[in-house]
Structure formats: structure tokens, C-alpha cells
Amino acid sequence: MNIFMTNGTYEFMHALKEKYLQEKMLLMQDNETTLLIHETDGNTVFASPRKYEVIDQSGVLANGAFFVFNNIPVSEEGRPVFEYRFKNRARLIEQEPGFAAIRVLRPLSNDTYVILTAWKEEKDFLNWQESKAYEKAHERRKTDKGIDQQQPSIFTRPSFVTKYHLALEKE
């Protein structure tokens, strides 16, 4: 499974999505841009997308209305360690109220992995951040057992988070 992403104006991204109704695409927006995601086993219809391979997944992205992208730049040498960690995660997030889906995305055209989570509502994500499951999932971060402390050189620069809402159809 692959995920392809592209950004643009709402009008252009919406028209592209409408042109390929048979494809699994999600149209999302934040305060500044519109993002179109194409999830497929085949090729994408996008001209110049960001390309990712799904290395772990659960749930259905289309069941979400709020999406969180944890963007984590990882060095070439750090990829096996990073992927091992996510392939062997506790999987507690899947039990959280409002959880819709997760995709762990390996970059095919850059160095930034994406941990994409989909939630039914933004409040569900915020509640998860306050939960015991979140605490458990991140308990090793910044400790001597965490990969950020054991092998800090696997991260090429700081990670960052982007958040989107499912785009509402405009009249």
C-alpha cells in the first residue's frame, strides 16, 4: 500500500478528487492550505506527489474527520531502528475512543517519516494526548531507554506536527 500527498488550492484539489471518484482520496484543510491524500496499491494520478510506503496500518482513514501528521526526519542509518520501534509498538492507540486509523509511512522521496493518525473529532485526539495509553506509548521518550537518547543521530532535524480537518464541500 502507498500513500501519495499533494497540496494546492481548495478548488484545484477538489476538482482533482472529483475527476477520480473511483480512487481512495481524502481532501483535508488547515488554516493555510488544502491537502489531498491518495491511498492506493497502484500508481497515483498526482503529477508531483510526496511518496510514502505504508509499513504499518490499522483502521480506515475515511472514518476520520481530524488528522494528525507527526513528521519525523530520520537518517538513512537510523531507518531500521526507527521502523523496528513502530512495527513493535504497543498498539494501544487503536483502543482509544474516537480513534479511526493510523498509518506509519516510510518516505520514498525524502527523509521524513509520517505517523498519520485519523480521529473522529479533534477532541478525541486531545483526549488521547491526556490518556494513559499516550503516556505508555511515549514513556521512553527523553529517557535513557528511548531511541532519541540512545541513538540521537538517527534524527536529522527536529520532528514537527501538522493537523488537518476533513475538507467540507463548498457550494
C-alpha positions in Angstrom: 0.0 0.0 0.0 1.2 3.5 -0.8 0.1 7.0 0.1 0.7 10.0 -2.1 0.2 13.6 -0.9 -0.1 16.9 -2.7 -1.0 20.4 -1.7 -2.7 23.2 -3.5 -5.8 25.4 -3.6 -9.1 24.0 -2.4 -10.6 24.5 -5.9 -7.8 22.6 -7.7 -7.6 19.8 -5.1 -11.4 19.4 -5.1 -11.5 19.2 -8.9 -8.8 16.6 -8.9 -10.6 14.5 -6.4 -13.9 14.8 -8.3 -12.2 13.8 -11.5 -11.0 10.5 -10.0 -14.0 9.4 -7.9 -13.1 5.7 -8.1 -9.8 6.4 -6.2 -9.5 6.5 -2.4 -8.7 10.1 -1.8 -9.2 12.4 1.2 -9.4 16.2 0.9 -8.2 18.0 4.1 -7.6 21.5 5.1 -5.7 23.5 7.8 -5.7 27.3 8.2 -3.3 27.8 5.2 -3.6 25.0 2.7 -5.5 22.1 1.3 -4.0 18.6 1.2 -5.1 15.7 -1.0 -4.1 12.2 0.0 -4.3 9.2 -2.4 -4.2 5.8 -0.8 -3.6 3.0 -3.3 -1.9 -0.2 -4.2 -1.2 1.2 -7.6 0.2 4.4 -9.1 -1.1 7.8 -8.3 -2.8 10.3 -10.5 -0.8 13.2 -8.9 1.9 14.9 -11.1 4.5 15.5 -8.4 3.4 14.0 -5.1 5.2 13.3 -1.9 5.5 9.4 -1.9 5.2 7.0 1.0 5.0 3.3 1.6 2.7 2.2 4.4 4.7 0.0 6.7 2.1 -0.4 9.4 -1.6 0.4 9.5 -4.8 0.0 11.3 -8.3 1.3 10.7 -9.9 3.2 7.9 -8.7 6.8 7.1 -12.0 7.8 5.6 -13.6 7.2 9.1 -11.8 10.3 10.4 -12.6 14.0 10.4 -9.4 15.2 12.1 -5.9 14.2 11.0 -2.6 14.5 12.8 0.7 14.1 10.9 3.8 13.6 13.1 6.6 14.3 10.6 9.9 12.7 11.8 13.1 13.2 9.8 15.3 10.1 10.1 18.8 9.4 8.8 19.5 6.6 6.4 21.3 4.6 9.1 18.5 5.2 11.6 15.7 3.8 9.4 15.9 0.2 10.6 15.9 1.2 14.3 13.0 3.7 13.7 10.9 1.2 11.7 11.5 -1.6 14.3 10.2 0.7 17.0 7.0 1.4 15.1 6.4 -2.1 13.9 6.6 -3.3 17.5 4.6 -0.5 19.1 2.1 -1.3 21.9 -1.0 -0.7 19.7 -2.9 1.0 22.5 -4.0 3.9 20.4 -6.4 1.6 18.5 -8.4 1.2 21.7 -8.9 4.9 22.3 -12.4 6.4 21.9 -12.7 8.3 18.6 -9.7 6.6 17.0 -10.3 6.0 13.3 -6.9 5.0 11.7 -3.1 5.0 11.8 -0.6 4.8 9.0 3.1 4.6 9.6 4.6 6.0 6.4 8.1 5.3 5.0 9.3 8.1 2.8 10.1 7.2 -0.8 11.3 10.6 -1.9 12.7 12.3 1.2 13.9 11.5 4.7 10.8 12.3 6.7 8.6 9.5 8.0 5.0 10.4 8.8 2.9 8.9 11.6 -0.6 9.7 10.4 -3.5 9.3 12.8 -7.2 9.9 12.0 -9.7 10.7 14.6 -13.5 11.2 14.5 -13.1 14.6 16.2 -10.3 16.9 17.3 -11.4 16.4 20.9 -10.8 12.6 20.6 -7.1 13.4 19.7 -6.8 15.8 22.6 -8.3 13.3 25.0 -5.8 10.7 23.7 -2.9 13.0 24.5 -4.1 13.1 28.1 -4.6 9.3 28.3 -2.7 6.5 30.0 -2.2 5.0 26.5 -0.5 8.1 25.3 1.7 8.1 28.4 2.6 4.4 27.8 3.3 5.0 24.1 5.7 7.8 24.9 7.1 6.7 28.3 10.7 6.1 26.9 10.9 9.5 25.1 13.7 11.5 26.6 14.9 8.7 28.9 18.0 6.6 28.6 15.8 3.8 27.1 14.4 6.0 24.3 15.9 5.9 20.9 16.1 9.7 20.9 18.7 9.3 23.8 20.3 6.0 22.8 20.8 7.0 19.2 20.2 10.7 18.8 22.0 10.8 15.5 19.1 8.9 13.7 17.1 12.1 13.7 18.4 14.6 11.1 16.4 17.5 12.5 13.5 18.1 14.9 10.2 16.5 14.2 7.1 18.6 13.6 3.3 18.1 13.7 0.7 19.2 11.2 -3.0 18.9 11.7 -5.9 19.0 9.2 -9.7 18.7 9.2 -11.6 16.9 6.6 -12.5 19.5 4.0 -16.2 20.4 3.8 -17.7 20.6 0.4 -18.0 24.3 -0.7 -21.1 25.4 -2.6 
